[in-house]
Amino acid sequence: MAAPFKRFGEANFSEIEFQKIFGAKRDEVTGEWRKLHNTELHALYSSSDIIRNIKSRRLRWAGHVARMVQSRNAYRVLVGSPEGKRPLGRPRRRWEDNFKIDLREVGYDGKDWINLAQVEKLLSSSLLSKNVKVRIYKTVILPVVLYSCETWTLTLREEHRLRVFENKVLRNIFGAKRDEVAGEWRKLHNAELHALYSSPDIIRNIKSRRLRWAGHVARMGESRNVKRVLVGRPEGKRRLGRPRRRWEDNIKMDLREVGYDDREWINLGQVILPVVLYGCETWTLTLREEQRSRVFENKVLRKIFGAKRDKVTGEWRKLHNTELHALYSSPGIIRNIKSRRLRWTGHVARMGESRNAYRVLVGRPEGKRPLGSSRRRWEDNIKMDLREVGYDDRDWINLAQDRDQWRAYVRAAMNLRVP
């Protein structure tokens, strides 16, 4: 089907629609009614016109297709070339031609757009909002820059270079600022850049990922090669001179920055909570079992934080539960279990019908159940968790197909206030 603006032309399709909505205007000089000018129409509308909407959606779809795997039909149509000769005459405009024109309008030259590596002009374009540019930086540039950063060994000079790189990108995104005193345009200072960016900088990202990977490796079995490399010591003598900074040195520095003295850090990632919560996604808990889990956690926290001197009597006493969790300031063990259980539930609900886990979830056992009160099922726990976060638990399997909505319920479960 032909696009609707083929009939009117791209330039005036949206103006025709606006004239019908906003009507005419009385001329102040002649007193006669006249049509609104295009600039008056768009001042009244105050939103993106239909052509900018089309171009934005077309760019979004093109990026989606370009990221598809090569076996997908849409990607084949995009990169393929038809066989045979084209008809005589002027060639028709192709979808790809439209897309290249759109890219040139936002400052990209359109060459090799599928592998879009030149994003500097996109980030400095006035046609894109700052939120879109920040999203481009986070989803296109940053994953490429930080690829395998978990294994990097960084010196202070290299950290400084990465900060300089990020500041250059952020200056392209946020532009310049007019000085209130001199009246001249100037570059944003680093503090102003990070106040506008309001996200963890590139070095904090690297340190967070490095610590996460270090904990993962520390929990591996002794037979894994990665663990052997971590705990092993090379034979022979090292070269003369100052020793190079090792990856483990970076980990110890990162731990000291967050308040841990870095002794026995390999054992730090293996103790207590990961062991206690192993396989908790599949647990079916009664209220009594939840209470036992809380009691266990409170005992551990009392050993960590110790006793407290009473201001009135002057005697030492145990910390109350509310005082413990105020000091702990992290989600309790039950909130952790509920969040992990909901996350696993969404994963199972999105599996195909041929998977065994999905069959167990939706299947119904044959025969009669034993007499007496029915035992609490795993699905009953899920429905109770959903009711606690505000969902009425009807048709929750279909709800889980929407990843973003289900993820919001998982986060809500982590933030629940449970007794």
N, C-alpha and C positions, 0 to 999 in steps of 0.2 A: 504494500500500500504506500502511496506517495506521501511524503511528509506534508503537513497542513500548510506550511509556508511556501510550498511550491506554487500555490495558487496566488498568493499575495506578494511573495518576495520576502526574504529574510528581514529587510530593513524596516518594513512597516507592518508586519503581522501583529506584533505586540501592541503597537500604537492603535491599530484598529480596535483591538479588544479593550484597551484603556478608554477610548472615546465612548464606548457603550456604557462603561461603569461610571465614569466621572461626569459625563454630560458636557454641556457647553458652558461658556463664561461670557458675562456681559462686558463689552469693551468700555473702559472708563472714559475714553475720549468721544467715540461716536455714539455710545449708548446701545449699540447693536450686539446681538448675540453672535458669538463666533466659536469655532472649535478651539480646544486647548492646544497649545504648542507642545511639541514632544518633551521639551525640558520641563514644562509645567506638569505634564502627565507623570513623568518619572519622579518629580519632587513630591507629588501627591502619593504615588505608589510606594516609594521608599523601600523597595525590595528588588532583588535581582530580576531582570526582565527574562522573558521566555528563552531568548537566544543564549544568554549566559547560563541559564539553567540547563539547556540542552548540551552546551559545550562542557559544562562541569560534569554532567552525568556521563557524557561520551568519554571524557578523560578517565573517569573512575572505572568505567567498564573496560577501557583499553588496558589500563594497568592490571585489572583482574585477569584478563585473557593472556596478557604477556607473561604473567606469573604461573600460568597453568603448565602442567607437564606436557611434553611433546606428543604424547599419545592421545590427548584430548582433541576432539574434532574441531572445536572452536579455535584452538591454537593452530591446527593444520590449515584451516581456512585462512587464518591471519597471515601465516608465513608462506603459504603455498602460492604458486604461480600457475594460472590456467594454461593448459596445453593448446596448441594450434595458433592460428592467426586471428587477430582481432579484426572486426569489420572496418571498412574504409571510413575516413572522416575523422573528425576531432574526437579523441577518446573521452568517455564519460568520466565525471569525477567519481573517484572511488572513496570508500569509507576511510581508507588510510590517508588519502589526500586531505580530507577534512580534519583528521586527527593531527597531521603535520602542520596544517594552518593554525589549529588551536595552540599547538606547542610554540610556534613562532610568535604568536600573540603574547604569550607569557614569558618570552625571552629565551626559548630554547630553539636551536637551529633545525631540529627535526631529524637530524642524521642519527642513525643507529638508536632510535628511540626505544626499541625493545630492551636494550641493555642499559638504558638511561643512567649514564655515569656522571653526566654534567648536570648537576643540580644547583650550581652556584647561582645561575641566573634565575632559576625558579625561586630560590630563597630570597633574592633581592627584588623580585617582581612586585609591583604595586597592585596587581590584579588579584593576588592571593592574600587572604587574611593571615595575620600572625599565627593564629591557632593552627591553620593548615600547614604553614611553614614549619612550625614546631613539630607537628605530627610527621611531616616528611623527614625531618631530621631524626626523629626517634625511630621511625620504621624503615627508612631507606639507608641513611648514612651511618647511624650509630651501630646497628647490627653488623655492618661490614667492618667498621673500624675495630669493634670489640670482639671480632671472631676469635675464639679460643683464648681470650684474655685470661681465663682461669689458670692457664699454665705460664703466664708471663712472669719474668723476673725483672722488675722495674727499678732503675736507679732514680735518684732525685731529679737528674737532668731529663730523663725520659718522661717522668711525670710532669715536669714543667712544659715540655714540648706538647704533650697531650692537652694540657690546659690551654696553651696558646692556640692550638688547633680549634678547640671547642669555642673559645672566645671569638675567633675569627668567624666561625659559622654563626654564632649568636649575633654578632654585629651585622652580618648580612641579613639576618632575619628581622631584627628590631630597628635597624637603621640608625640615623644620627639623632641628636637632641639639640634644640636651640638653647644656648646659654642665656639665662635670664639677665645677667649683668652686662655682658658684652654684646648680646644680640646676635652672635654668630653661631653657626652649626658646628658641633663638635662630636667626637666619638663618645660612645657610652663608656663609663668606667666599668671595671670588672664587677664591683659591688652592685652597680645598677643593672648590669646584664643578668646576674644571678638572681636579683630580686624580681626581675621580669620573667625569667625562665621558671623559677619556683619548683624545680625538680632536682634530684641529686646530680651533682656534676659527674664528669666522666671518670675521675679518680675514685670517687665514692662507689660508682657503679662497678669498677674493676675490683676494688677491695671486697665488696659484697659478694661478687661472683666467685672470687678466689677463695674466700672463706667457705662458701657453700660447697665448692668442689673439694676443698681440703677435708671438710667433714665427711663428704661422700667417700673419698679415698680411704680415710682413716677407719671407716666402718666396713671396708672390704675384708674378705678373708685373706689369710696369710698366703694362700696359693696363687692369688691374683698377681699378675706381673706389675700392675701399677703400684700395688701395695709394696711389692718387693723393692721397686725403685725408690719409693718414699723412705722406707726404713733401712735400706741397705747402705753400706759404706764402701766406697771404691777402694780397691787395693793399690798399693804402691805409694809413692811420694808425690805431693803436689809440686807445681812449679814454684820457683822463688818469686818473692814479691808479695804484695798485698792480695789476699784471696778475693776472688770475685763474689759478689753477692749471690746467694743461692735463693731458690724459690722458697725454701723453708724459712730463710731469714725474713722474707717478705711476710710470710704468714705470722711469724712471731711478732713482727712490728705491728701488723694489723691487730693482733690480739691485745698487745699492750695499749693500743689506742682506745680500745673499748673497755679497758679496765681489767684484763686478765693478765697474770704474770707469766704466761706462756710456758710454764713447766708442765710436762706431761699433757701437752695439748692433743696428742694423738688419742689418748684415752678420754679426753673431754668429749669427743664426738660420739662415744660409744655407750655412755652410761645412762641409766635410769629411764628417762622418758621414751626414747626410741625402743628400748627393750619392753617396757610396760605396755606401750601402745601398738606393739607389733600385731598386725592383722585385725586391728580394732574396727576396720571398715565393715567387717562381717559379723561383729558381735551383736547379740540380742540381749540387751541389758534390762533387768528389772530395776525398780526403784531402790531395792535393798543393795543390789550390786553397784548402782551409781553412788549410793551413800558410802559403801566400802571404798570405792575409788577415791572419793573426796577425803575420807579419813586418812588413807594412805598418803595422798598428796600433802595434806596438812602436817602430817608427821615429818615428812621430808623437809618442808619449808620451816618448821620449828627448829630442826637441827641446823638449817642454814642460817636463819636470822637470830637464833638464840632467844634468851629471855629479855624481859623488860622490867625496869624498876618502877614500882607504883609510886606516883607522886604524893599520894595521901599517906599511905602506911610506911613507905620507904622500903618495902620488901620486894624481892624479885618474884615475878610471876610469868606464866606462859602468855604468849601473844594470843589474842583472840583471832578468830577466823577472818574477820573484816580487816584487822591490822595486818595479818599475813598477806592477804591478797592485795592490799594497798601497797605493801613493800614489794611484792612479786611483780605487779603491774604487767602481767602477761595473761593470756587466756588460760583458764583453769583446765584441768584434765577432762572434765565432762564436755566443756565447750569444744575442746580439741577433738574428742571422739565424735560429737555430733557433726562438726564441720567435715571431718574426714569421711564419715559415713554418708553424708549427703553428696560429697564429691564423687565417691565410688558409685553411688546409686545412679547419678547422672551418666557416668561412664557406661554402666551396664545397660541402662535404658536406651542408650544410643547405639548399642551393638546390633548387628544383624540378627535376624530370627534364626539363623543356622548355628549361632554360637551357643555353647552349652550353658554359660552363665545366664544368658537371656532366657533360655528355655526354663531354667530353674526359677527365674524371677516371675515369669508370667504363667507357668504351669500350675496345675492343680492336682494334688495327689489323689489316687483312686482309693476306694474303700471307705470304711467308717473310722472315725477317730475314737480313741478310748473315752470311756465315761469320765465325767468330772469337768472341772473348769479347764478351758482350753489354754494351752501355754501361749505366752507372748511370742509372736513371730517377728522376724527381722523386718518385714514390711510394716508391722504395727509400730515399731520404733521409728521408721521413716515417716509415717503419717503423723506421729506425735511431734517429731522434729519440725515438720512442715507447718503444723498448726501453731507451734511456738513462734515461728517467724512470720505468721500472718497469712498463710495459705490454707484453704479449707480441705486440702488433700484429695479433691476429686480429680480424677484423670491426671495424676501426677506424672505418669510415664510420658504422655504427650507434652507436658510442661517441660520435661527434661530435654526435649529435642531442641529447645531454644537455649543455646549455650550461655548467652549473655544473661538471660533472665535467671537461669538456674545458678549461675555463678554469683548473682546478687543474693540468692537465698543462702548459698554456702557461706558468703561473707557475713550475712545477717546472723547465721547460726554461731559463727565465731565470736560475734559481739553480743550474744545473749547474756543477760544477767540471770544466772542460775544460782539457787541457794547453795 
